[in-house]
């Protein structure tokens, strides 16, 4: 198909309450939305690297500028018949996975809408329903955390993810496990530790965690392989997996027992599906992570999570968990205990509410074809 226009929106989405991780506390999520048009249809994509380059070396304002000045002009006016063709057009630019993902995701939504098919079906998903989990950031007290976990368990959530950082670590896990001895739990370290903390991670083996997510440096594979050899709990890699090649190397050296796939982090759905397939061939289970996207980005995540090697509840949240209201509609809602269902509409079946988009837009640009 020929890409005729790309609209880019840098937005700031206020959170219902602060989200606290090893990286710090966030009160607003900055994201970049792309509307790609071609041959009488359009599709939406979203990349959410955050306000500052602390999750990775990208940030929302930088992603917006790169899309506006370089990546979108390279795509507009071109024939782009596949996700692989789009990735080839962008290959000269090193890294910048979130910026590339915004275009790749929009292309997939556009392609699915043109074909009149739900995106999950076009990707080869096994069905529209996706298991999801409950996530909890750092809170003021462990007692507060225990109350929130109890609510999640009562609501039927099948697993709980806990943010983990210095000062909110082993003692917190011990209390949670004592209160919920049978609940599937994993922790997310967001790259806060180094190999010097191996003894602490050995202590965590006693708590029966499903996995330890990204304990070491954001760009590391080697030390993760060393740590995995020292502990029994499976390591899950997140920030370290930015490409198919990085996933291959992680599997080959035994750096992990799980891989978290976030479409934004790996450059879009084209690469996300390829990593899923590689992991399936290598016997490494996957699960879909999230970046607190609006319902647009979560729509892509839901579609991806329908593929067969995603074997752990995804980070897809009801919209009102973080936003009131969501920037996009229809909002994400649970379709049953601990599950969501992809819409049967073409594409992701969601798009921004025009009034909310206008209100939350920081800057915008349009790139037209000749």
C-alpha positions, 0 to 999 in steps of 0.5 A, a space after each residue: 500500500 502507498 502511505 499518503 499521510 502521517 500525523 504525529 502527536 506528542 501527548 501527556 497523559 495524567 495518571 490517577 496516582 503516581 507510578 513508583 518504580 526503581 527508576 523513580 516516580 511518574 505522575 504523567 505518562 508522555 507518549 507519541 501517537 501516530 495516525 498513518 493514512 493510505 488508500 482510503 484507510 488509516 491506522 493508529 500506533 503508539 510509542 510510550 518511552 516516557 518523559 525522560 530517557 530512564 527506561 531506555 535511551 529514548 524519550 517522548 520528545 525525542 521520539 516525536 522530533 525524530 519521527 517528524 524530521 526523519 522517519 515519517 518523511 522517509 515513509 510517506 509517499 512510499 509503497 509499504 507492502 509489509 511490516 518487513 518492508 517498513 522495517 527495511 526503510 528504517 534500517 539505516 537509523 540505528 536503535 530508536 526502537 520506540 520511534 520505529 515502533 510508532 510507525 510499525 504499529 500504525 502500519 499493522 493497524 492500517 493493514 488490518 483495517 484495510 483488510 477488514 480483519 481484527 489485528 489479533 486474527 491477522 497476526 495469527 492469534 489463537 483466540 481473542 481472549 487474553 489473560 492479564 495480571 495485576 501490577 503494583 508499584 512501590 507504595 508508602 507502606 507494605 500494609 497498603 500493598 497487602 490491602 491492594 493485593 487482597 483486592 486483586 486476588 478477590 477480583 480473580 487476578 491470576 498473578 501479581 507483579 511487584 515493583 522491587 527496588 532498594 528499600 522495597 525489596 526482600 522484606 516486602 516480598 517476605 511479607 507478601 508471600 506470608 500473606 498470600 502463600 499460593 498466589 503466583 507472584 513475580 518481581 520487576 527490578 527495572 535494572 536496579 542491581 548488579 552482580 554484587 547483589 547475588 546473595 540477595 537474589 539467592 534469598 529470593 529463591 525461598 519465596 517461590 517467585 514465578 520469575 525475577 524481571 530484569 534484575 541487572 543492567 538494562 543493556 546486559 546479557 552476560 551478567 544475567 547469564 551468570 546470575 541465572 546460573 547462581 539462582 533457581 528462580 527464572 530470570 525474565 529479560 525485559 529492557 535487555 531484549 531490543 531486537 531479534 538478535 539480542 533475543 537469540 543471544 540471550 537464549 544461546 547463553 542461558 541468560 533467562 528463562 522468560 522473555 518479556 516482549 513489549 512492541 515499543 521496546 523492540 521496534 513494533 509488532 513486526 519484530 515482536 512477532 519474530 521474537 515470539 517465534 524465535 522464543 517458541 522455537 528455542 523453548 523460552 516462554 514469553 509474556 507481553 509487557 506494557 508501558 502504561 500506554 493509552 487504549 491505543 497501545 494496549 490494543 496492540 499489546 492485546 492482539 500480540 498476546 493472543 499468539 501461542 507462546 505467550 504463556 503468562 498473564 499480560 501487562 494489559 490493564 483496565 483503563 481506569 487503573 491508571 487513567 480517568 478517562 483514557 485518552 482513547 476509546 473504547 476504554 480497556 475493560 475486563 471481560 471476565 476475571 483476570 482477562 480482556 477480549 480483543 474487539 471483533 472490529 477491524 484493526 485494534 478497534 480503538 482510537 483516540 477521543 478527538 477532544 481528549 487528544 486535543 487537550 493532552 497534545 503537547 505538540 503535533 505535526 503532519 507529514 503529507 505525501 507529494 
